[in-house]
Amino acid sequence: MKHLVCLISFWLTVVAPLGTTQADETGKITPQDVFKAVVELRSEIEQVRVVMGRPKPTPRTFRVRDVEPRHVYYQAQTLFRKANQLAQDVVGMTRQAPRPAPEADIQPADVLGLVNDAQLQIKTVKDALGVGSAYPYAKLDKRKDLPDVLHDIVEAGRQLNWMMDRLVGWDIVYDRVILALTYMAGVLPDGRRYPDLPAHQTGKFPDDVYDRLMTCMELSRAPAKKHGVTVLRIEILKSAEGGATPVDVYDLATTILSDIADLTWRMEGKDVAPPDYPHPDRVFPSHVYQLVKVLEAQLTLLASVDGN
């Protein structure tokens, strides 16, 4: 899988466990420190939003469980990309990739580094817009842990997406699913790696794609558990008015891709070429839905052949 890992290194990095040790007299960084930094970053994003006159996202309420370090790290990378995109829009900042994950075990300080990198992008925007007021410092809350960090990182990124000139499009979501299909193909039998592309169905909306991805997440639980991978659990307590957005689908696809990447790595998946399905000139939710149906078929096949 070396070639494939290199292929997607710009987008994702498979990471090792993130410790949850409390801060001690040595000053060791903890998840609580990371949460504090994310809260402060969200305050700065809010300052910029007000100056730019951009709306807030429609409210929603969700809860996450079984949070693994890779879930937090991947979303922190995504947060940096969105902050960098806003800096590109406002001040002409060059496109930048998030810092690569260290080879050693990922620590809270590594996630904090990504958050701080995103904060520097936002500070550049603040300086360009003349936002001179200091942001309120947050208090350290020792009750917070990885689920809280993940929740607020996702929400910070969601707000940024409502402020950027270039919104997350369906082509980007499409590419995420293609990567997931390629990973999955590496652990499936020759000749059965890529199921036939199902017939294209028009009239699909973001909610349809989101729900189908949630089905894939559930299908991945059994093989993931068998190989020691914990799949994130998401509970939607209150959906946003108007339903899922492309960003919501993108974030969910990113999480599923992180689990599939870890699963196939542990299964020592082969390095295979991406599928040669025809790429639509313009990508709509129906095209992504079509690909997710392929992912669903791959996960179903894996359940039947794994260990046989």
C-alpha positions as MATLAB code, in Angstrom:
seq = 'MKHLVCLISFWLTVVAPLGTTQADETGKITPQDVFKAVVELRSEIEQVRVVMGRPKPTPRTFRVRDVEPRHVYYQAQTLFRKANQLAQDVVGMTRQAPRPAPEADIQPADVLGLVNDAQLQIKTVKDALGVGSAYPYAKLDKRKDLPDVLHDIVEAGRQLNWMMDRLVGWDIVYDRVILALTYMAGVLPDGRRYPDLPAHQTGKFPDDVYDRLMTCMELSRAPAKKHGVTVLRIEILKSAEGGATPVDVYDLATTILSDIADLTWRMEGKDVAPPDYPHPDRVFPSHVYQLVKVLEAQLTLLASVDGN';
ca = [
       0.000    0.000    0.000;
       3.044    2.326   -0.055;
       2.110    3.943   -3.367;
      -1.453    4.527   -2.228;
      -0.360    6.048    1.065;
       1.876    8.463   -0.838;
      -0.963    9.203   -3.273;
      -3.243   10.509   -0.564;
      -0.675   11.928    1.840;
      -1.869   15.451    0.997;
      -5.355   14.536    2.194;
      -4.952   12.020    4.972;
      -2.375   10.502    7.269;
      -2.837    7.286    9.204;
      -1.972    8.153   12.759;
      -1.263    6.321   15.977;
      -3.103    6.667   19.299;
      -3.456   10.062   20.917;
      -2.888   10.016   24.644;
      -5.451   11.372   27.080;
      -3.107   12.051   30.014;
      -4.106   15.022   32.122;
      -1.826   18.043   32.251;
       0.720   17.798   35.044;
       3.395   19.955   36.581;
       5.651   19.276   33.589;
       3.300   21.228   31.338;
       2.436   18.277   29.127;
      -0.248   19.132   26.560;
      -3.585   17.372   27.102;
      -6.833   17.109   25.108;
      -8.187   19.790   27.439;
      -5.484   22.180   26.228;
      -6.430   21.389   22.636;
     -10.111   22.019   23.364;
      -9.222   25.390   24.908;
      -7.298   26.353   21.767;
     -10.204   25.332   19.524;
     -12.636   27.423   21.567;
     -10.345   30.428   21.193;
      -9.991   29.791   17.474;
     -13.769   29.719   17.130;
     -13.880   33.124   18.864;
     -11.473   34.531   16.288;
     -13.458   33.004   13.443;
     -16.555   34.683   14.865;
     -14.780   38.067   14.869;
     -13.941   37.640   11.189;
     -17.453   36.448   10.358;
     -18.990   39.600   11.838;
     -16.654   41.905    9.899;
     -17.294   40.000    6.662;
     -21.043   40.039    7.262;
     -21.354   36.310    6.630;
     -24.217   34.232    8.051;
     -23.947   31.583   10.692;
     -24.627   27.986    9.682;
     -28.081   26.675   10.429;
     -27.893   25.166   13.923;
     -27.725   21.442   14.513;
     -27.001   19.205   17.487;
     -24.986   16.014   17.331;
     -23.023   13.765   19.643;
     -20.008   11.571   18.867;
     -18.818    8.444   20.645;
     -15.970    5.968   20.217;
     -13.728    8.796   19.086;
     -10.280    7.685   17.997;
      -7.243    9.985   17.631;
      -7.287    9.641   13.837;
     -10.806   11.099   13.732;
      -9.604   14.214   15.561;
      -6.401   14.497   13.563;
      -8.078   14.141   10.165;
     -10.667   16.766   11.009;
      -7.941   19.086   12.319;
      -6.216   18.737    8.945;
      -9.500   19.593    7.246;
      -9.899   22.612    9.539;
      -6.483   23.886    8.489;
      -7.339   23.508    4.797;
     -10.512   25.539    5.262;
      -8.674   28.261    7.202;
      -6.054   28.383    4.451;
      -8.787   28.613    1.796;
     -10.288   31.622    3.590;
      -6.832   33.219    3.706;
      -6.483   32.570   -0.028;
      -9.844   34.251   -0.653;
      -9.196   37.318    1.497;
      -5.461   38.053    1.280;
      -4.224   35.911   -1.596;
      -2.366   33.474    0.641;
      -0.749   30.602   -1.245;
      -2.350   27.197   -0.992;
      -0.753   25.200    1.804;
      -0.998   21.598    2.939;
      -1.345   20.736    6.620;
       1.744   19.573    8.412;
       2.372   15.823    8.045;
       1.824   13.554   11.006;
       4.949   12.539   12.905;
       6.132    8.973   12.554;
       5.976    8.448   16.323;
       2.747    8.137   18.292;
       0.539   11.183   17.839;
       0.245   13.275   20.981;
      -2.179   16.060   21.903;
       0.604   18.512   21.103;
       0.531   17.344   17.468;
      -3.178   18.109   17.152;
      -2.602   21.414   18.925;
       0.032   22.225   16.313;
      -2.559   21.870   13.540;
      -5.025   24.051   15.445;
      -2.335   26.694   15.971;
      -1.488   26.566   12.264;
      -5.152   27.224   11.459;
      -5.157   30.084   13.959;
      -2.223   31.724   12.158;
      -4.210   31.603    8.912;
      -7.142   33.308   10.624;
      -4.838   35.895   12.210;
      -3.583   36.783    8.732;
      -7.187   37.372    7.676;
      -7.879   39.440   10.806;
      -4.856   41.649   10.154;
      -5.903   42.201    6.538;
      -9.437   43.167    7.584;
      -8.271   45.406   10.425;
      -9.764   43.254   13.164;
      -7.577   44.469   16.000;
      -9.592   43.404   19.003;
      -8.213   40.547   21.045;
     -10.222   37.367   21.298;
     -11.438   36.236   24.739;
      -9.226   33.610   26.309;
     -11.001   30.423   27.275;
     -10.616   28.735   30.625;
      -9.163   25.245   30.827;
     -12.052   22.804   31.297;
     -10.786   19.487   32.639;
     -14.128   17.829   31.874;
     -13.460   17.977   28.149;
     -11.988   15.080   26.183;
     -11.553   13.815   22.626;
     -15.270   13.841   21.695;
     -15.512   17.499   22.687;
     -12.391   18.388   20.709;
     -13.708   16.614   17.626;
     -17.142   18.248   17.930;
     -15.770   21.784   18.125;
     -13.208   21.258   15.362;
     -15.989   20.103   13.038;
     -18.192   23.057   13.996;
     -15.327   25.518   13.483;
     -14.781   24.134   10.007;
     -18.499   24.287    9.287;
     -18.546   28.018   10.084;
     -15.502   28.622    7.883;
     -17.248   27.005    4.978;
     -20.006   29.621    5.160;
     -17.355   32.354    4.926;
     -15.274   31.125    1.983;
     -15.756   32.262   -1.611;
     -15.086   28.728   -2.854;
     -17.400   26.351   -1.045;
     -16.824   22.627   -0.729;
     -18.216   21.176   -3.940;
     -19.493   17.763   -4.851;
     -16.392   17.088   -6.929;
     -14.297   17.110   -3.744;
     -16.713   14.743   -1.999;
     -16.653   12.518   -5.099;
     -12.860   12.285   -4.901;
     -13.038   11.329   -1.231;
     -15.293    8.407   -2.030;
     -13.004    7.342   -4.895;
     -10.150    7.138   -2.368;
     -12.277    5.006   -0.055;
     -13.123    2.662   -2.952;
      -9.428    2.357   -3.815;
      -8.495    1.474   -0.255;
     -11.266   -1.107   -0.079;
     -10.220   -2.674   -3.390;
      -6.838   -3.520   -1.890;
      -8.367   -6.028    0.551;
     -10.851   -7.639   -1.852;
     -10.256  -10.640   -4.156;
      -8.840  -10.164   -7.641;
     -11.605   -9.731  -10.188;
     -14.051   -8.544   -7.548;
     -12.329   -5.396   -6.341;
     -14.654   -2.935   -8.055;
     -18.329   -3.881   -8.443;
     -20.145   -2.648  -11.516;
     -21.222    0.954  -11.249;
     -24.963    0.916  -10.523;
     -27.379    2.754  -12.789;
     -27.349    6.487  -12.268;
     -30.424    7.779  -10.448;
     -31.303   11.447  -10.675;
     -33.206   13.250   -7.961;
     -30.735   12.526   -5.152;
     -30.056   15.210   -2.560;
     -27.414   15.751    0.136;
     -29.563   13.981    2.736;
     -29.698   10.893    0.514;
     -25.908   10.779    0.209;
     -25.450   11.398    3.938;
     -27.839    8.589    4.865;
     -26.150    6.176    2.461;
     -22.759    7.029    3.956;
     -24.162    6.347    7.414;
     -25.193    2.914    6.123;
     -21.607    2.330    5.000;
     -20.343    3.366    8.415;
     -22.568    0.748   10.034;
     -21.455   -1.928    7.552;
     -17.821   -1.213    8.387;
     -18.232   -1.864   12.123;
     -18.022   -5.668   12.084;
     -14.857   -6.031    9.950;
     -13.300   -3.054   11.714;
     -13.888   -4.597   15.144;
     -12.408   -7.886   13.950;
      -9.177   -6.096   13.050;
      -9.011   -3.835   16.098;
     -10.356   -0.648   14.522;
     -12.937    1.472   16.315;
     -15.479    3.157   14.053;
     -16.846    6.532   15.113;
     -20.454    6.687   16.271;
     -22.464    9.773   15.346;
     -25.841   10.545   16.858;
     -27.800   13.368   15.258;
     -29.917   14.917   17.998;
     -31.267   17.780   15.918;
     -30.755   18.084   12.165;
     -29.979   21.454   10.614;
     -32.908   23.217    9.016;
     -32.870   22.411    5.331;
     -31.036   19.135    5.853;
     -27.452   18.123    5.205;
     -25.103   20.369    3.241;
     -22.188   19.344    1.015;
     -19.879   20.206    3.911;
     -21.719   17.827    6.236;
     -21.391   15.074    3.639;
     -17.706   15.940    3.116;
     -16.961   15.728    6.846;
     -18.751   12.384    7.146;
     -16.945   11.019    4.079;
     -13.639   12.117    5.630;
     -14.415   10.239    8.842;
     -15.418    7.078    6.975;
     -12.285    7.313    4.844;
     -10.142    7.549    7.981;
     -11.679    4.346    9.364;
     -11.333    2.506    6.051;
      -7.723    3.674    5.701;
      -6.884    2.296    9.137;
      -8.799   -0.942    8.556;
      -7.177   -1.719    5.207;
      -3.744   -0.786    6.541;
      -4.151   -3.299    9.370;
      -5.318   -5.887    6.823;
      -2.168   -5.198    4.760;
      -4.185   -4.264    1.714;
      -2.567   -4.349   -1.706;
      -1.574   -1.332   -3.735;
      -4.170   -1.110   -6.524;
      -5.101    1.487   -9.120;
      -8.207    3.633   -8.612;
     -11.376    2.534  -10.415;
     -11.820    3.580  -14.031;
     -15.458    4.588  -13.684;
     -16.314    7.475  -16.031;
     -15.983   10.810  -14.250;
     -18.951   13.159  -14.819;
     -18.207   16.583  -16.267;
     -20.257   18.150  -13.488;
     -20.688   16.272  -10.228;
     -24.062   16.309   -8.494;
     -25.251   14.508   -5.350;
     -26.653   11.735   -7.541;
     -23.154   10.922   -8.849;
     -21.712   10.714   -5.335;
     -24.678    8.585   -4.280;
     -23.872    6.238   -7.158;
     -20.279    5.823   -5.897;
     -21.381    5.311   -2.306;
     -23.534    2.418   -3.505;
     -20.311    0.842   -4.814;
     -18.670    1.354   -1.408;
     -21.651   -0.301    0.219;
     -21.247   -3.299   -2.128;
     -17.525   -3.501   -1.312;
     -18.185   -3.522    2.433;
     -20.834   -6.207    2.008;
     -18.387   -8.321    0.008;
     -15.649   -7.836    2.606;
     -17.947   -9.153    5.311;
     -18.457  -12.344    3.295;
     -14.812  -13.035    2.359;
     -12.792  -11.713    5.302;
     -11.104  -14.646    6.970;
     -12.441  -17.216    4.487;
];
